[in-house]
Amino acid sequence: MKPNDDERWARVVHEFRAHVREESAFLAAYERLVAASEDDAVRFLLELIVGDEHRHHDLFTAMADASVDEGPFPGPPRLSRDAARALLEPTERFLAAEREESKKLSALRRELKPVGDATLWPLMVELMEIDTSKHVRILEFLRERLSQAAT
């Protein structure tokens, strides 16, 4: 769906496309670095980034295609009242679980502080905290839309 402000929309589409182009070269450079790395830890960490970058690339490509009606990309949730009500309770449960997980991960990260740089564990737990924060944001967005549809 195209917003009313054509000039703004053209800038957004341009940014989507530019990001895809720029990220393609960046992604290839990351992949070359992974392939050239002889260290397992360096390769492991870079592969985490490469996985995220592939996902970002795919999302921007899908958004760019959808922005000019060349591909499917879901719009915001549009549910019946009954469907929204049915999803609201599990969404609230997942949100509470993710928030609890966030607290546990934070405590675990503090517990791992004495380990310092001896392992990758503190970094991995910190990255899981970041992912959990992202999950909370997604679930909050979903809960808001479900709440609106349920009333």
C-alpha positions in Angstrom: 0.0 0.0 0.0 1.4 3.3 -1.1 1.3 6.3 1.4 -0.1 9.6 0.2 3.2 11.5 0.3 4.7 10.4 -3.0 8.0 12.2 -2.5 8.5 10.7 1.0 7.6 7.3 -0.3 10.1 7.6 -3.2 12.8 8.4 -0.6 11.9 5.4 1.5 11.9 3.1 -1.5 15.2 4.5 -2.6 16.6 3.9 0.9 15.3 0.3 0.9 17.0 -0.4 -2.5 20.2 1.4 -1.5 20.4 -0.6 1.7 20.1 -3.8 -0.3 22.8 -2.8 -2.7 25.2 -1.6 0.0 24.6 -4.6 2.2 25.2 -7.1 -0.6 28.8 -5.9 -0.8 29.2 -5.8 2.9 27.8 -9.3 3.3 30.2 -10.7 0.7 33.1 -9.1 2.6 31.9 -10.6 5.8 31.7 -14.0 4.2 35.2 -13.7 2.8 36.4 -12.8 6.2 34.7 -15.9 7.7 36.2 -18.1 5.1 39.7 -16.7 5.6 39.6 -17.0 9.4 41.6 -19.8 10.9 40.3 -19.2 14.5 37.2 -21.1 15.5 36.0 -18.3 17.8 36.5 -15.6 15.3 34.7 -17.7 12.7 31.8 -18.5 15.1 31.3 -14.8 16.0 31.4 -13.6 12.4 29.0 -16.3 11.4 26.5 -15.0 14.0 26.8 -11.6 12.3 26.5 -13.1 8.8 23.3 -14.9 9.8 21.8 -11.6 11.0 23.0 -9.7 7.9 21.4 -12.3 5.7 18.1 -11.9 7.5 18.4 -8.1 7.3 19.1 -8.3 3.6 16.1 -10.6 3.0 13.8 -8.3 5.0 15.0 -5.1 3.1 14.7 -6.9 -0.2 11.1 -8.0 0.7 10.2 -4.5 1.9 11.7 -2.9 -1.2 9.9 -5.3 -3.5 6.6 -4.8 -1.7 7.0 -1.0 -1.7 6.6 -1.0 -5.5 4.0 -3.8 -5.6 6.6 -6.4 -6.8 6.3 -8.8 -4.0 4.4 -10.0 -1.0 5.1 -8.5 2.4 2.5 -8.8 5.2 0.8 -5.7 6.3 -0.2 -5.2 10.0 -2.3 -7.9 11.6 -6.0 -7.7 10.6 -7.9 -10.2 12.7 -11.5 -10.8 13.6 -12.5 -10.0 17.1 -12.6 -13.7 18.0 -9.3 -14.5 16.5 -7.7 -11.6 18.3 -9.2 -12.6 21.6 -7.9 -16.2 21.1 -4.3 -14.9 20.4 -4.3 -12.3 23.2 -3.9 -14.7 26.1 -1.0 -16.7 24.7 0.7 -13.4 23.6 0.5 -12.1 27.1 1.9 -15.4 28.4 4.8 -15.2 26.0 5.4 -11.6 26.8 5.6 -12.4 30.6 7.9 -15.3 29.9 10.2 -13.2 27.7 10.4 -10.5 30.4 11.2 -13.1 33.0 13.8 -14.6 30.7 15.3 -11.1 30.4 15.7 -10.9 34.2 17.3 -14.3 34.4 19.7 -13.5 31.6 20.7 -10.3 33.2 21.4 -12.1 36.5 23.3 -14.8 34.6 25.4 -12.1 32.8 26.3 -10.6 36.2 27.2 -14.1 37.5 29.5 -14.6 34.5 31.4 -11.3 35.0 34.3 -12.9 36.9 34.9 -15.2 33.9 35.8 -12.1 31.9 37.4 -12.9 28.6 38.2 -16.5 29.4 35.1 -17.7 27.4 32.6 -16.3 25.0 29.8 -17.0 27.5 29.3 -13.5 28.8 29.0 -12.2 25.2 26.6 -14.9 24.2 24.4 -14.2 27.2 24.5 -10.5 26.4 23.4 -11.2 22.8 20.6 -13.4 24.1 19.5 -10.5 26.2 19.4 -8.3 23.1 17.4 -11.0 21.3 15.0 -11.2 24.2 14.5 -7.4 24.2 13.6 -7.7 20.5 11.1 -10.5 21.3 9.5 -8.3 23.9 9.2 -5.5 21.4 7.6 -7.7 18.9 5.1 -9.2 21.4 4.2 -5.7 22.7 3.5 -4.6 19.1 1.4 -7.7 18.6 -0.4 -7.3 21.9 -1.4 -3.7 21.1 -2.8 -4.8 17.7 -4.6 -7.8 19.2 -6.1 -5.6 22.0 -7.4 -3.1 19.5 -9.0 -5.9 17.4 -10.4 -7.7 20.4 -12.6 -4.8 21.4 
